[in-house]
């Protein structure tokens, strides 16, 4: 795969950063290509040399950020494809440090009018990582539908991420990583309904 020219990367990043800034300022639907171009300090020809339109810029932004997150998510499972959560170290969890480093983007998860399709793309990425790249080994003999279980896990991790962002990253990367390990290794097989007061 051909490596992208650093100048191209810098130009694209500038457009993406200003795009995020405008979304936070006025909501995705109200942002225009002209505003992105003006704020980025480039001309229209430069914008259209990299992106077809606003929708394409959105797709590239989501793809680039979630591609990086996927690499961080999968890092503890490589090269074996599985991990023992009982022995998993906090330092091997890279997801939350990546999110914190890219907080400008992930803050969009809690915007009133965020990027359409962002949440769905994030859940899909987590789900696909489980389905295609990670093998779970459980001591439980319970007959659980594997696909449904992966969906359950994907939405659970998405919820942890979104609530952490919503809190303003109040909990440290180390602490939230430890909590994720606890969640991943716990598999309750039943529950008791609370009685009404």
C-alpha positions in Angstrom: 0.0 0.0 0.0 1.4 3.4 -1.1 2.3 5.7 1.7 0.5 9.1 1.6 2.6 12.2 1.2 3.1 14.1 4.6 1.9 17.3 2.9 -1.3 15.6 1.8 -1.8 14.3 5.4 -1.3 17.8 6.9 -3.7 19.4 4.4 -6.4 16.7 5.0 -5.9 17.0 8.8 -6.4 20.8 8.7 -9.7 20.4 6.8 -10.8 17.7 9.3 -9.9 19.8 12.3 -11.8 22.8 11.1 -14.7 20.6 10.1 -14.9 19.3 13.6 -14.7 22.8 15.0 -17.6 24.0 12.9 -19.7 21.0 13.8 -19.3 21.7 17.5 -20.1 25.4 16.8 -23.2 25.0 14.7 -24.1 21.4 14.2 -23.3 19.1 11.2 -26.3 20.1 9.0 -25.5 23.8 9.1 -21.8 23.5 8.2 -21.0 24.4 4.5 -18.0 23.5 2.4 -17.3 27.2 2.0 -17.0 27.7 5.7 -14.6 24.7 6.1 -12.4 26.1 3.2 -12.4 29.6 4.7 -11.5 28.4 8.2 -8.8 26.0 6.9 -7.2 28.8 4.9 -7.1 27.0 1.6 -8.9 27.5 -1.7 -11.8 25.5 -3.2 -9.5 23.7 -5.7 -7.4 22.4 -2.8 -10.5 21.1 -1.0 -11.9 19.4 -4.0 -8.5 17.8 -4.7 -9.0 15.8 -1.5 -12.8 15.5 -1.0 -15.8 15.3 -3.3 -18.1 17.1 -0.9 -19.0 17.5 2.7 -20.4 14.0 2.9 -17.1 12.6 1.6 -15.1 14.7 4.1 -17.4 13.2 6.9 -16.7 9.7 5.6 -13.0 10.2 5.5 -13.0 11.7 9.0 -14.9 8.8 10.5 -12.9 6.2 8.6 -9.5 7.6 9.7 -10.4 8.0 13.4 -12.1 4.6 13.7 -9.3 2.9 11.8 -6.9 4.2 14.5 -9.3 3.2 17.2 -9.6 -0.3 15.8 -5.8 -0.8 15.8 -5.8 0.3 19.5 -8.7 -1.9 20.3 -7.1 -5.0 18.7 -3.6 -4.5 20.1 -4.0 -6.7 23.2 -5.3 -9.6 21.1 -2.4 -9.6 18.7 -0.6 -11.8 17.6 -2.5 -14.7 19.1 -6.1 -13.5 18.4 -7.3 -14.2 21.9 -6.6 -12.9 25.4 -7.2 -14.2 28.9 -9.0 -11.4 30.7 -8.0 -12.8 34.1 -4.3 -12.1 33.3 -4.8 -9.0 31.1 -2.8 -5.9 32.2 -4.1 -2.4 32.2 -1.2 -1.2 30.2 -2.2 -3.5 27.3 -5.5 -1.7 26.9 -4.9 1.1 24.3 -8.4 2.1 23.5 -8.9 4.8 26.1 -5.5 6.4 25.6 -6.3 6.6 21.9 -9.7 8.2 22.6 -8.2 10.7 25.0 -5.5 11.7 22.5 -8.3 12.2 19.9 -10.8 13.8 22.3 -11.5 16.6 19.8 -13.1 14.0 17.5 -14.7 11.7 20.1 -16.4 14.7 21.8 -18.7 14.7 18.8 -20.4 11.6 20.3 -22.1 13.9 22.8 -22.9 16.9 20.6 -26.6 17.7 20.3 -26.3 17.4 16.5 -23.3 15.1 15.9 -22.1 13.5 12.7 -24.8 11.3 11.2 -23.7 7.6 11.3 -20.9 8.1 13.8 -22.4 6.0 16.6 -23.4 3.3 14.2 -20.0 3.2 12.6 -18.3 2.9 16.1 -20.5 0.1 17.2 -20.0 -1.7 13.9 -16.2 -1.4 14.2 -16.3 -2.9 17.7 -18.6 -5.7 16.6 -16.6 -6.6 13.6 -13.4 -6.6 15.6 -15.0 -9.2 17.9 -16.5 -11.2 15.1 -13.5 -11.3 12.7 -10.4 -10.9 14.9 -11.1 -12.0 18.4 -11.8 -15.4 19.8 -13.5 -15.7 23.1 -12.9 -18.7 25.3 -15.4 -19.1 28.0 -15.5 -21.7 30.8 -19.3 -21.5 30.8 -21.2 -24.4 29.4 -24.3 -22.2 28.8 -25.5 -22.2 25.2 -25.2 -18.6 24.2 -25.6 -17.5 20.6 -22.2 -16.2 19.6 -23.3 -13.5 17.3 -25.8 -12.1 19.8 -23.2 -12.2 22.5 -20.8 -10.2 20.4 -23.5 -7.6 19.7 -24.1 -7.4 23.5 -20.4 -6.9 24.1 -20.1 -4.3 21.3 -22.9 -2.1 22.6 -21.6 -2.5 26.2 -18.2 -1.2 25.2 -19.8 1.6 23.2 -21.8 2.6 26.3 -18.7 2.7 28.4 -16.9 4.9 25.9 -19.8 7.3 25.4 -20.4 7.7 29.2 -16.7 8.4 29.7 -16.7 11.1 27.0 -19.9 12.5 28.5 -18.2 12.8 31.9 -15.5 14.9 30.4 -13.0 12.1 30.8 -13.4 12.4 34.6 -11.9 8.9 35.3 -8.3 8.3 34.4 -7.3 6.2 31.4 -5.8 3.6 33.7 -9.0 3.4 35.8 -11.4 3.2 32.9 -9.2 0.5 31.3 -9.3 -1.5 34.5 -13.1 -1.2 34.6 -13.3 -2.5 31.0 -11.2 -5.5 31.9 -13.6 -6.2 34.9 -16.6 -5.9 32.5 -15.1 -8.1 29.9 -14.2 -10.9 32.2 -17.6 -10.9 34.0 -20.3 -13.0 32.5 -23.3 -13.1 34.8 -25.6 -16.0 33.9 -28.7 -14.7 35.8 -30.3 -11.9 37.7 -32.9 -11.3 40.3 -35.5 -8.7 39.7 -35.8 -6.0 42.4 -39.0 -5.9 44.3 -41.0 -2.7 44.0 -40.7 -0.4 47.0 
